[in-house]
Amino acid sequence: MTLAHRPDGVHVRAPGKINVYLGVGPRHDDGYHALATVFQAVSLYEDVYAYPSEGFSVEIVGDVNVADVPTDDRNLAMRAAKLLARTAGVDDGVHLRIRKGVPVAGGMGGGSADAAATLVACDALWGTELGPHRLHELAARLGADVPFALHGGTAVGTGRGDQLTPALARGRFDWVLAMSEQGLSTPTVYGRLDEMRAHGEGLADDAAPSLEVPVAMLHALRVGDAHELAPVMMNDLEPAAIADRADLALALSDGVRFGALTGIVSGSGPTLAFLCAGPGAARTVQEELRATGRDALHVHGPVAGARIIL
């Protein structure tokens, strides 16, 4: 994931993700929840361009609404660059130009993809050559989804989601993503789930086993069968994400009515991921959703993680 020192700048592309499965345990004292999840990287990307600079700065452009994306130390890519500089003893700065293609606050890990791409880009720009293992360690310090964005593909995540085990996924899975103009805050959704559970609501059918990825899911991924995968997809955060968003429940129903095998809230939402039988079925679902006024995209997975673009 590294190259020789590149004083003219480095371009890295990293994918967004969907959570094919997401089991959420109780909240720990440190504020985090134990997770058991299956990530799949899909063909919707963030592009990070890293240029030499005396200081640290971030510029945001994109094909999605970027008005609410911070450009100071609240930006995860900025934190990634500074963390790498401190770790490697680099005195140089960097100017990051981020072109966003993943919906902001959409539950698809766009900010995490930015951070992963920044680690790879700065490692190449500065010639630090930390290697995949050390970059993974830094990614885990930045957030639970960052290590997966670094590696891509399909993986089982445990702990906070940052302890990754690659999952064999043959073939191609076709998804239609239904986006929402109004984002959802991940901490807010987790907080709502905690509140619902405290009142006996929003529970999985069997809460404890939901933290173990079903064998049937791993088998469906291994054989590349969307029909086998559809009935075992699950997201414990879904009831909390749609609690105040009746439009999400309606969209989930519509997507299946239009031909999707199933639909699920991706991560903390509000992006919805519809699994389809193949490219043709996905195009039909996309067109039907667009006809109802929704913003829908056809993507596929799994795809590779953060990579330098030459």
Backbone torsions as a table, in degrees:
resi	resn	phi	psi	omega
1	MET	NA	8.6	-179.5
2	THR	-124.0	159.0	174.0
3	LEU	-129.6	177.5	172.8
4	ALA	-65.2	166.7	-179.6
5	HIS	-52.7	129.5	-175.5
6	ARG	-121.4	84.8	-175.4
7	PRO	-65.9	-18.1	-177.1
8	ASP	-86.6	-4.5	179.3
9	GLY	114.5	159.0	-176.8
10	VAL	-134.2	137.0	177.6
11	HIS	-112.3	123.4	178.7
12	VAL	-126.4	138.1	178.2
13	ARG	-115.2	134.4	178.8
14	ALA	-133.9	146.1	-173.5
15	PRO	-91.1	156.9	165.7
16	GLY	-77.4	173.1	-177.6
17	LYS	-137.1	159.7	166.0
18	ILE	-121.1	152.3	173.3
19	ASN	-96.8	104.8	178.5
20	VAL	-67.5	-31.2	177.9
21	TYR	-144.6	138.8	178.4
22	LEU	-148.1	104.1	173.5
23	GLY	-100.0	130.3	-175.3
24	VAL	-118.2	123.2	177.4
25	GLY	-87.2	-176.1	179.1
26	PRO	-64.3	158.4	178.7
27	ARG	-72.4	131.2	177.5
28	HIS	-86.1	169.7	-179.8
29	ASP	-62.7	-26.6	-179.8
30	ASP	-81.5	2.1	177.7
31	GLY	93.2	-10.3	-179.3
32	TYR	-94.8	161.5	177.0
33	HIS	-112.6	142.7	171.1
34	ALA	-69.5	137.3	-177.1
35	LEU	-127.2	151.8	164.1
36	ALA	-133.0	114.8	-172.2
37	THR	-139.8	157.1	170.5
38	VAL	-118.9	116.8	177.2
39	PHE	-93.6	145.8	165.4
40	GLN	-134.6	125.5	176.7
41	ALA	-77.9	134.9	-176.1
42	VAL	-123.9	166.6	-170.0
43	SER	-81.0	54.2	171.8
44	LEU	-131.4	122.3	-161.8
45	TYR	-123.0	156.2	167.2
46	GLU	-109.4	136.7	177.4
47	ASP	-115.1	124.3	179.5
48	VAL	-116.1	126.5	176.4
49	TYR	-111.9	123.0	-178.4
50	ALA	-110.5	124.3	-178.0
51	TYR	-121.7	148.6	178.2
52	PRO	-59.6	142.4	-179.9
53	SER	-159.6	156.1	176.8
54	GLU	-76.1	-29.1	179.9
55	GLY	-122.1	-165.0	-179.5
56	PHE	-114.9	127.3	179.7
57	SER	-149.4	155.4	-179.0
58	VAL	-132.0	134.0	174.8
59	GLU	-119.9	131.5	-175.9
60	ILE	-116.2	126.2	171.0
61	VAL	-133.4	176.4	176.3
62	GLY	164.0	174.0	179.4
63	ASP	-91.9	-1.7	178.1
64	VAL	-120.6	172.1	179.1
65	ASN	-68.4	116.4	-176.9
66	VAL	-112.9	12.9	-174.1
67	ALA	-59.7	-32.6	-175.1
68	ASP	-97.8	7.2	-179.3
69	VAL	-82.5	121.4	-178.4
70	PRO	-72.0	156.3	178.0
71	THR	-121.5	16.1	177.6
72	ASP	-110.9	-155.4	-176.4
73	ASP	-69.7	-5.4	172.6
74	ARG	-76.1	-16.9	179.8
75	ASN	-76.7	126.9	-174.8
76	LEU	-65.5	-32.0	177.5
77	ALA	-66.9	-40.8	176.1
78	MET	-59.9	-43.9	179.6
79	ARG	-65.2	-36.2	178.7
80	ALA	-63.5	-44.2	-179.8
81	ALA	-62.3	-45.2	-178.4
82	LYS	-68.7	-36.2	177.5
83	LEU	-63.9	-43.7	179.1
84	LEU	-64.6	-41.0	-180.0
85	ALA	-62.2	-44.5	179.0
86	ARG	-64.2	-43.3	-176.5
87	THR	-64.7	-41.0	-175.7
88	ALA	-92.7	-1.9	-179.7
89	GLY	68.9	36.2	-179.1
90	VAL	-90.3	131.6	178.5
91	ASP	-92.1	-15.2	-178.5
92	ASP	-73.1	160.4	172.5
93	GLY	-105.3	-168.6	179.2
94	VAL	-155.8	143.4	168.9
95	HIS	-104.7	122.1	-179.6
96	LEU	-103.4	126.4	172.1
97	ARG	-111.6	115.2	-173.9
98	ILE	-110.5	120.8	173.5
99	ARG	-102.7	111.9	-173.5
100	LYS	-91.7	131.6	174.0
101	GLY	-119.7	-12.2	179.2
102	VAL	-93.3	134.3	-179.4
103	PRO	-53.3	137.7	178.6
104	VAL	-76.5	134.0	-178.7
105	ALA	53.9	39.5	-176.7
106	GLY	-108.0	4.7	179.6
107	GLY	78.5	16.5	-178.3
108	MET	-113.5	9.2	172.7
109	GLY	72.5	31.9	-179.9
110	GLY	-63.3	-42.9	177.9
111	GLY	-64.3	-37.0	177.5
112	SER	-67.0	-37.9	176.2
113	ALA	-63.4	-39.1	176.2
114	ASP	-59.8	-44.1	-178.8
115	ALA	-65.1	-44.1	179.3
116	ALA	-62.9	-43.9	178.9
117	ALA	-63.5	-36.9	179.4
118	THR	-65.7	-41.0	177.3
119	LEU	-59.0	-46.2	-179.6
120	VAL	-66.5	-42.5	-177.2
121	ALA	-65.9	-45.7	-178.3
122	CYS	-70.2	-34.6	176.9
123	ASP	-60.2	-40.1	178.1
124	ALA	-75.7	-42.4	-177.7
125	LEU	-60.5	-44.3	-176.2
126	TRP	-90.2	-6.5	179.5
127	GLY	66.1	30.9	-176.5
128	THR	-77.8	-26.9	173.9
129	GLU	49.3	54.0	-178.8
130	LEU	-72.4	-26.5	179.2
131	GLY	90.4	159.6	-175.2
132	PRO	-58.4	-42.1	-176.7
133	HIS	-63.9	-45.3	-178.4
134	ARG	-69.3	-38.6	177.1
135	LEU	-63.1	-37.3	176.8
136	HIS	-62.0	-42.8	179.0
137	GLU	-60.3	-43.8	178.8
138	LEU	-65.9	-39.7	179.0
139	ALA	-59.9	-41.7	-179.4
140	ALA	-64.7	-29.2	178.1
141	ARG	-72.9	-20.9	-176.8
142	LEU	-88.2	-28.3	-179.1
143	GLY	166.6	157.8	-173.2
144	ALA	-63.6	-32.6	-176.3
145	ASP	-89.2	-10.8	-174.1
146	VAL	-66.8	-43.1	178.9
147	PRO	-58.9	-38.1	179.7
148	PHE	-66.2	-40.5	178.2
149	ALA	-60.9	-29.8	177.6
150	LEU	-66.6	-40.2	-172.1
151	HIS	-98.2	-37.2	179.6
152	GLY	71.0	-159.5	-178.4
153	GLY	74.1	-138.5	175.1
154	THR	-130.0	135.0	-176.1
155	ALA	-151.6	151.2	171.3
156	VAL	-91.5	129.2	178.1
157	GLY	-114.0	132.4	176.9
158	THR	-127.1	-176.9	-173.8
159	GLY	69.5	-121.3	172.8
160	ARG	-88.9	6.7	-175.6
161	GLY	102.8	-4.6	-174.7
162	ASP	-95.7	-7.6	176.7
163	GLN	-92.4	103.5	-167.6
164	LEU	-103.5	139.3	170.8
165	THR	-127.3	117.0	-179.8
166	PRO	-56.4	140.4	177.1
167	ALA	-114.5	130.8	179.0
168	LEU	-69.5	123.6	177.2
169	ALA	-131.8	107.6	179.9
170	ARG	-82.3	152.4	172.6
171	GLY	69.9	-153.7	-172.6
172	ARG	-129.9	138.1	174.3
173	PHE	-112.7	131.2	-178.6
174	ASP	-101.8	129.9	-177.1
175	TRP	-126.5	147.8	167.9
176	VAL	-115.1	125.6	180.0
177	LEU	-101.4	127.3	175.3
178	ALA	-105.3	113.5	-176.2
179	MET	-90.1	164.9	178.7
180	SER	-132.4	138.6	178.6
181	GLU	-67.5	-29.5	-179.1
182	GLN	-96.7	116.5	-178.6
183	GLY	-76.9	172.7	174.9
184	LEU	-126.8	139.4	177.7
185	SER	-81.2	125.7	179.7
186	THR	-58.0	-49.2	178.0
187	PRO	-59.0	-36.6	179.3
188	THR	-64.5	-42.2	-179.6
189	VAL	-65.9	-43.1	177.1
190	TYR	-62.7	-41.0	178.6
191	GLY	-62.6	-40.9	177.6
192	ARG	-63.6	-40.1	177.3
193	LEU	-60.9	-43.5	178.5
194	ASP	-60.0	-42.7	179.2
195	GLU	-64.0	-43.7	-179.7
196	MET	-63.4	-41.5	180.0
197	ARG	-67.9	-34.7	178.3
198	ALA	-63.2	-25.9	179.3
199	HIS	-103.1	15.5	177.4
200	GLY	75.6	21.2	-179.4
201	GLU	-115.8	166.2	172.2
202	GLY	65.2	23.6	-179.2
203	LEU	-86.8	146.5	171.3
204	ALA	-67.6	161.3	-179.5
205	ASP	-55.7	-35.6	178.8
206	ASP	-144.3	95.6	-164.9
207	ALA	-59.8	-44.8	-176.0
208	ALA	-65.5	-49.9	179.3
209	PRO	-63.6	-18.5	-180.0
210	SER	-63.7	-15.9	177.5
211	LEU	-87.5	5.0	173.2
212	GLU	-116.1	122.5	179.5
213	VAL	-63.8	125.4	-176.7
214	PRO	-60.6	141.0	176.1
215	VAL	-59.1	-35.5	-179.6
216	ALA	-61.7	-33.1	178.5
217	MET	-69.6	-45.8	179.5
218	LEU	-62.3	-36.0	177.6
219	HIS	-66.7	-44.1	-179.5
220	ALA	-61.2	-40.3	177.4
221	LEU	-66.0	-41.3	-176.3
222	ARG	-65.0	-37.8	-179.4
223	VAL	-90.2	-7.6	177.8
224	GLY	70.7	36.5	-175.3
225	ASP	-108.8	107.6	-179.2
226	ALA	-65.0	-33.6	-180.0
227	HIS	-66.3	-33.6	176.4
228	GLU	-76.7	-31.2	-177.5
229	LEU	-73.2	-38.4	-172.4
230	ALA	-53.2	-48.9	-175.0
231	PRO	-72.4	-11.6	-178.7
232	VAL	-106.6	2.9	174.8
233	MET	-70.6	141.8	-175.7
234	MET	-160.5	147.1	177.2
235	ASN	-142.1	111.6	179.6
236	ASP	-63.3	-23.2	-179.1
237	LEU	-80.9	-10.2	-173.1
238	GLU	-59.2	-46.0	179.6
239	PRO	-59.1	-37.1	179.5
240	ALA	-71.5	-36.6	-178.6
241	ALA	-67.5	-35.2	-176.1
242	ILE	-97.2	2.3	-176.9
243	ALA	-55.6	-42.8	-179.9
244	ASP	-108.8	12.6	-175.5
245	ARG	-130.0	75.9	179.8
246	ALA	-59.3	-25.6	179.8
247	ASP	-64.1	-29.7	179.3
248	LEU	-69.7	-42.1	178.4
249	ALA	-62.4	-40.3	178.9
250	LEU	-65.2	-42.2	-179.9
251	ALA	-65.1	-38.7	177.2
252	LEU	-60.5	-43.1	179.0
253	SER	-65.4	-42.0	-178.6
254	ASP	-64.5	-42.2	-178.0
255	GLY	-59.5	-41.7	178.2
256	VAL	-68.9	-39.2	178.3
257	ARG	-62.0	-31.3	-179.0
258	PHE	-83.6	-3.9	173.9
259	GLY	124.7	-3.3	177.0
260	ALA	-67.8	149.1	177.3
261	LEU	-68.9	-36.7	175.8
262	THR	-166.9	167.3	176.4
263	GLY	-136.3	152.6	-177.3
264	ILE	-150.6	148.2	169.8
265	VAL	-68.8	130.9	179.1
266	SER	-84.6	117.9	179.5
267	GLY	58.2	-127.3	179.7
268	SER	-89.1	4.6	177.9
269	GLY	76.3	-177.6	5.2
270	PRO	-90.8	4.0	178.2
271	THR	-61.7	136.1	177.3
272	LEU	-106.7	139.3	179.6
273	ALA	-116.3	120.4	178.9
274	PHE	-107.0	121.9	177.0
275	LEU	-85.1	131.2	-176.9
276	CYS	-121.5	160.4	-175.1
277	ALA	-70.1	-22.9	-179.4
278	GLY	-179.8	-178.0	-177.5
279	PRO	-58.7	-41.2	-179.0
280	GLY	-63.8	-46.0	178.5
281	ALA	-63.1	-37.7	179.9
282	ALA	-64.9	-41.0	178.8
283	ARG	-63.3	-37.0	178.1
284	THR	-65.2	-47.0	179.3
285	VAL	-61.3	-43.2	178.4
286	GLN	-58.4	-47.6	-178.4
287	GLU	-63.7	-40.9	-179.1
288	GLU	-67.7	-40.8	178.0
289	LEU	-65.1	-41.0	178.1
290	ARG	-63.7	-33.7	179.5
291	ALA	-65.6	-22.6	176.9
292	THR	-88.8	3.1	178.6
293	GLY	94.2	5.9	-178.8
294	ARG	-91.7	149.8	176.6
295	ASP	-85.2	113.2	-175.6
296	ALA	-130.1	142.5	179.7
297	LEU	-130.1	143.8	174.5
298	HIS	-99.2	120.5	178.2
299	VAL	-130.0	171.6	177.3
300	HIS	-138.7	162.8	177.0
301	GLY	-152.9	170.3	-1.4
302	PRO	-83.3	155.7	174.8
303	VAL	-127.1	168.3	-177.3
304	ALA	-70.8	160.8	177.8
305	GLY	-81.7	-157.6	-174.5
306	ALA	-57.2	125.1	-176.8
307	ARG	-139.4	143.5	174.5
308	ILE	-72.3	132.8	177.2
309	ILE	-101.5	119.5	-176.5
310	LEU	-86.4	NA	NA
